[in-house]
Amino acid sequence: MKLKNKVTVITGGNSGIGFGIAKAFQREGAVGAIVGRKQQTLDRSTKELGDNFIGINADVTKMEDLERIFRETSTKFGKIDSVVVNAGGAVEGVEMGSVAVIGEAEYDHYMNLNLKSVYFSVQKALPYMKDGGTIVLIGSIAGHRAFPGQSTYAAAKAAVISFARGFSLDLLDRNIRVNVVSPGTIDTPVFDKFLSAEHVEHVKNLWTNLIPIGRIGQPSDIGQVAVFLASDESSFVVGTEIIADGGALNITVLK
């Protein structure tokens, strides 16, 4: 029970990596809120998490929604101990692509979700957080390596990794630790959103072949890292990044 009675907010906590984090936190005794935009998914996820978690339907790219998230959580559970800024990733209905073709509208969508919302999620949370709390940002190995058509997304994630350092320095006087987890390829519903059913397994296998340990990651893998960073076990870990990618970024296996 590493997080027993710790009040937490997990943005994008209703599915994928975020829900994996929420389940890991729940198992360790945390209480609090998960945030998402799809009410049906929120309802299903909060039911699975049990009575100690509420679902808040909100859009993290809207300032008034961010304010409401932390106000409602604090009103119900008290001051917040930890925030996991997970919401981000691919924007449904918005194209990823080369700098030669992606215009201002697409650029703004990706930056608003993957960078601007991160900054303001942290800022809006601070008045409701305890001194000595923790903030866990979710980055990506895309912040370190170029992938086709992901320049804008990757730039946002590189900035999120930098935020962990800058925010930690900003918040030293409150003893709030900020760190970032950068996942590699994780088995989430994003595959089903952007690929036809007959192509999902093929694409997953392609990614798996790039991962030295020989398997695709699971949301629970990221959940356990986030638990560590939110717990007292990581009290000497500040302003840094943990890469959880099965070795894909730093290890090359010759086959």
Backbone torsions as a table, in degrees:
resi	resn	phi	psi	omega
1	MET	NA	62.4	-175.0
2	LYS	-66.9	-20.9	-177.1
3	LEU	-122.5	31.1	-173.7
4	LYS	-55.9	121.9	178.8
5	ASN	62.8	14.0	175.0
6	LYS	-76.1	131.1	-178.7
7	VAL	-86.7	126.1	-175.3
8	THR	-131.9	154.1	169.8
9	VAL	-125.4	130.5	179.2
10	ILE	-123.4	107.6	178.6
11	THR	-77.1	144.4	-173.4
12	GLY	63.4	27.9	-174.2
13	GLY	-85.4	6.1	-176.3
14	ASN	-90.6	-10.1	-179.6
15	SER	-159.4	169.6	173.7
16	GLY	57.4	-138.3	-179.9
17	ILE	-58.4	-41.8	-178.0
18	GLY	-60.4	-41.4	179.2
19	PHE	-71.0	-34.3	173.8
20	GLY	-60.6	-39.4	176.3
21	ILE	-66.3	-44.6	-179.4
22	ALA	-60.0	-42.0	179.4
23	LYS	-65.9	-38.9	177.9
24	ALA	-64.5	-41.7	177.8
25	PHE	-65.1	-42.1	-179.3
26	GLN	-62.3	-41.7	178.9
27	ARG	-63.5	-27.8	-179.9
28	GLU	-92.2	8.8	171.4
29	GLY	98.4	4.3	-178.8
30	ALA	-71.9	159.6	173.2
31	VAL	-130.3	164.9	175.4
32	GLY	143.9	-143.1	-170.4
33	ALA	-131.4	142.8	165.6
34	ILE	-109.3	149.3	-173.3
35	VAL	-123.9	136.4	176.0
36	GLY	-163.5	172.9	-177.1
37	ARG	-103.5	-11.7	-177.8
38	LYS	-106.3	111.0	-172.1
39	GLN	-62.6	-39.2	-179.6
40	GLN	-61.4	-43.6	178.6
41	THR	-67.6	-39.8	176.5
42	LEU	-59.1	-46.5	-178.4
43	ASP	-61.9	-43.7	-179.3
44	ARG	-65.0	-41.7	-176.8
45	SER	-71.1	-42.1	179.1
46	THR	-66.9	-33.6	176.3
47	LYS	-62.2	-41.2	179.2
48	GLU	-69.1	-35.0	-178.9
49	LEU	-73.8	-27.6	178.0
50	GLY	98.3	-175.0	-169.8
51	ASP	-68.0	-16.8	-176.9
52	ASN	-83.7	0.5	177.5
53	PHE	-127.1	141.4	173.2
54	ILE	-113.8	157.1	174.8
55	GLY	-106.7	133.5	178.9
56	ILE	-118.9	118.9	178.5
57	ASN	-82.5	113.2	-174.9
58	ALA	-157.5	156.4	177.0
59	ASP	-108.8	114.2	-173.4
60	VAL	-71.1	-7.9	176.1
61	THR	-87.6	0.2	179.8
62	LYS	-111.5	125.5	-174.5
63	MET	-60.6	-41.1	-178.0
64	GLU	-67.0	-32.4	176.9
65	ASP	-69.5	-40.5	178.4
66	LEU	-61.1	-45.6	177.4
67	GLU	-57.1	-43.7	-178.2
68	ARG	-65.4	-38.5	-179.9
69	ILE	-54.5	-52.1	-173.7
70	PHE	-77.7	-32.0	176.2
71	ARG	-64.9	-46.8	-178.8
72	GLU	-65.6	-40.5	179.2
73	THR	-64.2	-45.4	-179.4
74	SER	-65.7	-38.1	178.8
75	THR	-61.6	-40.0	-176.5
76	LYS	-82.2	-39.4	-170.4
77	PHE	-113.7	-13.3	-174.4
78	GLY	100.1	-173.9	-178.2
79	LYS	-54.8	144.4	-173.9
80	ILE	-87.2	133.5	178.8
81	ASP	-90.4	-38.7	-175.5
82	SER	-145.2	145.4	176.2
83	VAL	-126.2	130.2	174.0
84	VAL	-110.6	111.8	-177.8
85	VAL	-92.6	89.0	-172.6
86	ASN	-105.3	-27.5	-174.2
87	ALA	-56.1	131.8	-178.7
88	GLY	159.7	-166.1	179.0
89	GLY	103.4	-151.8	-179.2
90	ALA	-70.6	142.6	178.5
91	VAL	-98.3	117.9	-177.8
92	GLU	-60.2	132.6	177.6
93	GLY	81.0	1.5	-179.2
94	VAL	-118.8	127.0	-173.1
95	GLU	-72.4	140.2	163.9
96	MET	-96.7	152.9	178.3
97	GLY	175.3	-171.6	-177.3
98	SER	-69.7	155.3	174.7
99	VAL	-59.4	-21.8	179.9
100	ALA	-71.9	-19.4	-173.8
101	VAL	-125.1	-22.2	-176.6
102	ILE	-80.0	124.6	-176.2
103	GLY	-97.1	-170.3	-174.6
104	GLU	-63.3	-41.1	-177.4
105	ALA	-62.3	-46.0	179.5
106	GLU	-66.4	-42.0	176.7
107	TYR	-55.9	-48.9	-177.5
108	ASP	-63.2	-40.7	178.4
109	HIS	-58.5	-46.3	-176.8
110	TYR	-71.2	-39.1	178.3
111	MET	-70.4	-37.4	178.8
112	ASN	-62.0	-43.5	-178.3
113	LEU	-77.1	-42.3	-169.2
114	ASN	-97.0	-9.6	-179.5
115	LEU	-131.6	-58.9	-178.0
116	LYS	-58.9	-42.6	-178.5
117	SER	-66.4	-29.2	178.0
118	VAL	-67.0	-48.5	179.8
119	TYR	-57.0	-47.9	-174.8
120	PHE	-81.3	-21.1	170.6
121	SER	-62.1	-43.8	178.3
122	VAL	-66.4	-47.9	-177.7
123	GLN	-59.8	-45.3	-177.4
124	LYS	-71.5	-24.1	179.1
125	ALA	-75.1	-30.4	-168.0
126	LEU	-56.3	-42.0	-179.8
127	PRO	-63.8	-18.9	-176.4
128	TYR	-104.1	2.4	-176.9
129	MET	-97.4	150.4	172.8
130	LYS	-75.3	145.6	166.2
131	ASP	-61.9	141.7	-176.3
132	GLY	85.3	7.6	179.1
133	GLY	-77.8	-175.7	-178.9
134	THR	-132.7	147.0	173.3
135	ILE	-127.1	128.3	177.8
136	VAL	-115.8	118.2	175.8
137	LEU	-95.8	149.3	176.9
138	ILE	-107.6	113.8	178.3
139	GLY	-97.4	-138.7	178.3
140	SER	-173.5	151.4	173.6
141	ILE	-67.3	-13.5	173.6
142	ALA	-62.3	-20.6	175.3
143	GLY	-71.0	-9.2	-179.1
144	HIS	-117.7	-22.4	-173.5
145	ARG	-135.9	140.0	179.4
146	ALA	-78.9	133.7	172.6
147	PHE	-122.8	149.5	-175.7
148	PRO	-56.0	129.4	174.2
149	GLY	73.8	12.3	-173.9
150	GLN	-118.0	23.5	-175.1
151	SER	-57.7	-45.2	-177.3
152	THR	-68.7	-47.7	177.8
153	TYR	-58.5	-45.8	-178.1
154	ALA	-63.6	-39.7	178.7
155	ALA	-63.6	-39.6	177.7
156	ALA	-62.7	-43.5	-178.3
157	LYS	-69.5	-33.9	174.8
158	ALA	-62.6	-38.1	177.9
159	ALA	-68.7	-35.9	176.9
160	VAL	-61.5	-41.5	177.3
161	ILE	-60.5	-39.8	176.7
162	SER	-67.2	-37.2	177.7
163	PHE	-54.8	-38.9	-178.3
164	ALA	-57.5	-38.6	178.1
165	ARG	-72.5	-49.3	-176.8
166	GLY	-64.7	-43.5	180.0
167	PHE	-64.2	-38.3	179.4
168	SER	-59.5	-42.4	177.9
169	LEU	-66.3	-42.7	179.5
170	ASP	-59.6	-33.2	-169.9
171	LEU	-107.5	14.4	178.7
172	LEU	-57.9	-36.1	-177.2
173	ASP	-67.5	-18.8	176.6
174	ARG	-103.8	1.6	179.8
175	ASN	58.1	33.1	175.5
176	ILE	-93.5	119.0	-178.7
177	ARG	-89.6	134.7	176.9
178	VAL	-122.0	127.1	176.9
179	ASN	-137.7	168.8	-178.0
180	VAL	-131.4	138.6	171.2
181	VAL	-105.1	127.5	177.9
182	SER	-112.0	102.8	179.1
183	PRO	-76.5	155.9	165.2
184	GLY	-91.6	-141.8	-179.6
185	THR	-75.4	122.9	-177.3
186	ILE	-122.5	140.9	-178.4
187	ASP	-77.8	96.0	-178.2
188	THR	-130.7	170.6	179.1
189	PRO	-62.6	-8.1	-179.7
190	VAL	-60.6	-30.8	177.5
191	PHE	-61.6	-43.6	-178.1
192	ASP	-71.4	-26.8	-179.7
193	LYS	-71.1	-35.2	-170.0
194	PHE	-112.2	-1.7	-179.8
195	LEU	-129.5	148.3	173.2
196	SER	-70.5	156.1	-173.2
197	ALA	-56.6	-37.2	-176.3
198	GLU	-73.1	-14.4	-178.0
199	HIS	-101.5	-12.4	-172.9
200	VAL	-59.8	-52.8	-176.2
201	GLU	-64.5	-37.6	178.5
202	HIS	-60.8	-46.2	-178.7
203	VAL	-67.2	-40.2	177.2
204	LYS	-60.3	-39.6	179.2
205	ASN	-66.4	-37.1	177.2
206	LEU	-61.0	-44.9	179.0
207	TRP	-66.8	-40.2	-179.4
208	THR	-60.1	-35.5	179.6
209	ASN	-65.6	-16.6	178.6
210	LEU	-92.9	-3.2	-174.9
211	ILE	-103.1	116.4	-173.8
212	PRO	-55.3	-36.4	-177.5
213	ILE	-78.4	-5.1	169.5
214	GLY	84.5	17.9	174.5
215	ARG	-148.0	154.2	174.4
216	ILE	-76.8	151.0	-178.9
217	GLY	-75.2	158.5	176.6
218	GLN	-114.9	151.8	176.5
219	PRO	-52.8	-32.9	179.1
220	SER	-64.4	-28.9	177.2
221	ASP	-62.4	-40.7	178.9
222	ILE	-75.5	-33.9	177.9
223	GLY	-57.8	-42.5	-178.4
224	GLN	-67.9	-35.8	176.6
225	VAL	-66.5	-41.9	179.8
226	ALA	-64.1	-38.2	175.5
227	VAL	-58.4	-47.1	178.9
228	PHE	-56.6	-47.0	-176.5
229	LEU	-70.9	-24.4	178.9
230	ALA	-88.3	-10.7	-174.8
231	SER	-98.0	170.0	178.2
232	ASP	-68.3	-16.3	179.5
233	GLU	-63.2	-21.8	-179.6
234	SER	-106.2	28.2	-173.1
235	SER	-61.9	-18.0	179.5
236	PHE	-103.3	11.1	-178.8
237	VAL	-107.8	112.6	-173.1
238	VAL	-140.6	131.7	171.4
239	GLY	65.5	33.2	-176.6
240	THR	-131.7	-179.2	-173.9
241	GLU	-125.7	136.3	169.3
242	ILE	-110.8	122.6	178.6
243	ILE	-94.0	120.1	-179.1
244	ALA	-118.4	87.9	-171.6
245	ASP	-140.0	14.7	-179.4
246	GLY	67.8	17.6	178.1
247	GLY	91.6	4.6	-172.3
248	ALA	-62.8	-36.1	-175.5
249	LEU	-76.8	-40.3	-168.6
250	ASN	-109.4	-5.9	-177.1
251	ILE	-125.5	134.2	174.0
252	THR	-115.8	123.2	178.1
253	VAL	-105.5	122.2	178.5
254	LEU	-86.8	126.4	-177.2
255	LYS	-113.9	NA	NA
